[in-house]
Amino acid sequence: MISEVILPHNQYISESDVPTVESSDDNKKFPKSEYKKLIVKIDSPLNLAESVLLTKIHKKFSKNGFQMDIQEFEIVLYLHSIDLEAFKTYIHGLLSTTSPELVDKTVFLNIIEKISRIKSYGIKGGKRFYVTYNDERKVENRQSKVTKRGLYYYAQKNNFSKVNTPLPEKYENLVICRDSEEVLRQLPDNCIDLIITSPPYNFGLGYDTSKDGVNWERYFQKLFEIFDECIRVLKYGGRIIVNIQPLFSDYIPSHHIISNHFMEKKMIWKGEILWEKNNYNCKYCAWGSWKSPSSPYLKYTWEFLEIFSKGDLKKEGLPENIDINEDEFKKWVVAKWSIAPERKMVQYDHPAMFPEVLVERALKLFSFQGDIILDPFNGVGTTCAVAKRLGRKYIGIDKSQKYCSIAKRRVKEILPGTN
Ligand SMILES: C[S@@+](CC[C@H](N)C(=O)[O-])C[C@H]1O[C@@H](n2cnc3c(N)ncnc32)[C@H](O)[C@@H]1O
């Protein structure tokens, strides 16, 4: 150990300058044994300058329940909660005003990295909580209870083959103008990684060629013929994401009817995303009974994305093909996405497009780069355009010649990998 070092500004420090750290209220409340413990290895014992910096950091953050034991070849950290951004800024600030000859920066950067890598925490007031954040959720013997209840019991004993097939090259990166049931019948089993689509909602919208607004039974019959083909062509572990808005005024819960169909076909319900469009236009007009419980009519500013997996909730993929970053992942796994409705519908001449941002989030969260993405109700090619931009392969199918021509033009203009 060095007993005396010189800091910038010609400031001498000695062992007596090392600040002392008093225990905080949090430290008193929670025994250290309950803290999240991390060990950061060090190659050699810390010098005095390093000890001073570490103790400053310790002192600054100890009131959040940040404890530290400095030993000869390791620093043991105990975390209750921390404002990670403030922590990083403080450390980088200290390092930038300290001579690089005096301290080994890697010690400090390793501490930041180790803490950043902790995946399991709660968030409150900008702080990450490592202790007590899921106390209210603790269930004793969780695993045996899960087994007893029967995890996705409706999807057990399926007949899905686990053997995936390559998609014939002639279908790669193609916009196809035909009825999707007919096209899908030509594809082999288990060749698509992810399907994302928004079928016609049967609201009576004026699509170019297809009739929207037919008898509901006929509507679901045709839809399910296409969805059954979708299930067949999905790879084992592949996903289908269906964006749907029920027609509330007909009291038809399309999102439940579609979900039930997938479950009957032994697909695993992976989850549901609420696409909050903040579409307040519809909020203040009144149908149903006004100011009376006789028959109030509920209003919705959102749509649904129903997500199903074939055979397995986990999907195969190489780590180098992941393109979602830490911040995106943290935000997007919270299943309420606030995204404005698409504004380019007039430009692309389509009445019911979904926004590129919606597809971008879904692709990054549920697929890998290089995966094959299918949209059987492709419209003007939002799915294909985003898939190409994010380095995925695509197939888009739509009945309308007009929409397909627009889609082809749109996709052509996209530069791949412009994430
Ligand atoms: C809600 S729109 C999809 C819009 C698309 N998500 C976009 O962003 O452009 C539904 C599309 O399904 C197409 N469609 C309807 N029935 C079809 C069928 N049987 N086969 C292929 N396409 C069909 C319609 O032409 C319409 O463009």
Ligand as a Chemical Component Dictionary entry (heavy atoms), coordinates in Angstrom:
data_LIG
# 
_chem_comp.id                   LIG 
_chem_comp.type                 NON-POLYMER 
_chem_comp.pdbx_formal_charge   0 
_chem_comp.three_letter_code    LIG 
# 
loop_
_chem_comp_atom.comp_id 
_chem_comp_atom.atom_id 
_chem_comp_atom.alt_atom_id 
_chem_comp_atom.type_symbol 
_chem_comp_atom.charge 
_chem_comp_atom.model_Cartn_x 
_chem_comp_atom.model_Cartn_y 
_chem_comp_atom.model_Cartn_z 
_chem_comp_atom.pdbx_ordinal 
LIG C1  C1  C 0  -55.903 -4.398  -41.853 1  
LIG S1  S1  S 1  -55.303 -4.529  -43.453 2  
LIG C2  C2  C 0  -53.571 -4.792  -43.173 3  
LIG C3  C3  C 0  -52.762 -3.542  -43.305 4  
LIG C4  C4  C 0  -51.304 -3.735  -43.064 5  
LIG N1  N1  N 0  -51.031 -4.129  -41.720 6  
LIG C5  C5  C 0  -50.525 -2.444  -43.375 7  
LIG O1  O1  O 0  -49.936 -1.856  -42.454 8  
LIG O2  O2  O -1 -50.528 -2.031  -44.540 9  
LIG C6  C6  C 0  -55.881 -6.089  -43.989 10 
LIG C7  C7  C 0  -55.492 -6.466  -45.391 11 
LIG O3  O3  O 0  -55.888 -7.814  -45.627 12 
LIG C8  C8  C 0  -56.117 -7.952  -47.031 13 
LIG N2  N2  N 0  -56.905 -9.216  -47.183 14 
LIG C9  C9  C 0  -58.165 -9.463  -46.826 15 
LIG N3  N3  N 0  -58.485 -10.758 -47.065 16 
LIG C10 C10 C 0  -57.396 -11.330 -47.605 17 
LIG C11 C11 C 0  -57.074 -12.649 -48.040 18 
LIG N4  N4  N 0  -57.976 -13.640 -47.990 19 
LIG N5  N5  N 0  -55.840 -12.897 -48.502 20 
LIG C12 C12 C 0  -54.902 -11.908 -48.566 21 
LIG N6  N6  N 0  -55.159 -10.637 -48.164 22 
LIG C13 C13 C 0  -56.365 -10.362 -47.681 23 
LIG C14 C14 C 0  -56.820 -6.664  -47.396 24 
LIG O4  O4  O 0  -56.641 -6.395  -48.781 25 
LIG C15 C15 C 0  -56.124 -5.639  -46.482 26 
LIG O5  O5  O 0  -55.108 -4.948  -47.181 27 
# 
loop_
_chem_comp_bond.comp_id 
_chem_comp_bond.atom_id_1 
_chem_comp_bond.atom_id_2 
_chem_comp_bond.value_order 
_chem_comp_bond.pdbx_ordinal 
LIG C1  S1  SING 1  
LIG S1  C2  SING 2  
LIG S1  C6  SING 3  
LIG C2  C3  SING 4  
LIG C3  C4  SING 5  
LIG C4  N1  SING 6  
LIG C4  C5  SING 7  
LIG C5  O1  DOUB 8  
LIG C5  O2  SING 9  
LIG C6  C7  SING 10 
LIG C7  O3  SING 11 
LIG C7  C15 SING 12 
LIG O3  C8  SING 13 
LIG C8  N2  SING 14 
LIG C8  C14 SING 15 
LIG N2  C9  SING 16 
LIG N2  C13 SING 17 
LIG C9  N3  DOUB 18 
LIG N3  C10 SING 19 
LIG C10 C11 SING 20 
LIG C10 C13 DOUB 21 
LIG C11 N4  SING 22 
LIG C11 N5  DOUB 23 
LIG N5  C12 SING 24 
LIG C12 N6  DOUB 25 
LIG N6  C13 SING 26 
LIG C14 O4  SING 27 
LIG C14 C15 SING 28 
LIG C15 O5  SING 29 
# 
